[in-house]
């Protein structure tokens, strides 16, 4: 049977503007995991700067980071990690 069908896979949609009705880009999340990461960056004068509270999306077959994201604070980062992990786990049939 050569009928085409729509595949259902978890995706992260990216919007250029908050008011945009359509995503400007997307990332397929199947066969991926989300890893929380702390990346303190210290300048030469000892002050911290940069995007400290991050998470990486790792594509398992390729064994590489597909994309890194940062959040304003650790609570926001942890919410993203939990949400994405839940969605990917449900897709893969986990609990």
C-alpha positions, 0 to 999 in steps of 0.5 A: 500500500503506497498511501502516505500518512502523517508521522507524529513526532515530538518537535520544538517549534521556534518563532521569530516573533512572539506574535508570529502565527507560524513557526520560523523553524523547528527541531525534531526531538525523536531519539533525543535527550535533554541534559541540564548544564551549568556553564559559568563563564568568568571574565579575566577580572573574575566577574561572571557573565554569560548564559549560565543556566543552560540545557542541551538537546543531544541526538542519541544516534549521532551522540552529539549536541544538536542545540544548546539553549539558555534560560534566565534562571535555574528555575526556568531552565529546570521547567524546560528540561522537565517539560521536554523530557516528559514529552519525549518520554511519552513519545518513546512509550516511557512513563 
